[in-house]
Amino acid sequence: MRNTDSVSIIEMFSEIAVAINENSHRLVRLTDREGRGDHGAVTPDMFDAIEAELAGLEPSEWTPGRYFDLAAETLLTIPGVAPRLYASAFRRAGSALMRKHSILAEDFGSAFSAMATSFRDHAEREPGGAEIASVWLRASKAYAIESAAGGKLSACLQAATEAAEEQPEGFPKPGAGELSSILVIRAMRDALSQEN
């Protein structure tokens, strides 16, 4: 077990890029079937760009929050609605982690909540935005409950992942936006599962 630091956040973004790319064809098919926007096509480009931008940096010179800020800045260079949606979320996460060099479960919980709130506030920007927000909000709620019970980061992210994967009764199967959200949250769990 180790503290969550800048190296951990770099690994997290790399894990997200891998997960999104492994499911890129599925995301494109879902987007085409829905006939709504370019989410499936642009999402792999988003996280590839973030991974490439972070790869050349020296972790000791950057805080976790600054990595989220840089991820947001990188996304703003990519055309499309989804990059702006995630840029806003990552910017809020960066603000929540400002000046912290090592983050605990409650710190990451603040960042996670900030991201969920951002998706809610900007849900109208993208087709399917309300569904994306729903995934993040129920995951954030589960994270907060586990954190309040004293759960460590791995347990909190496991609770968040399980909540994200739950399909509310009466809702259709997840679309591209929902699937990508689940993949991002699951990758966060996988990358940070060994942290304190």
Secondary structure by P-SEA (a helix, b strand, c coil): cccccaaaaaaaaaaaaaaaaaaaaaaaaaaaaaccccccccaaaaaaaaaaaacccccccccaaaaaaaaaaaaaacccaaaaaaaaaaaaaaaaacccccccaaaaaaaaaaaaaaaaaacccccaaaaaaaaaaaaaaaaaaaaaacccaaaaaaaaaaaaaccccccccccaaaaaaaaaaaaaaaaacccc
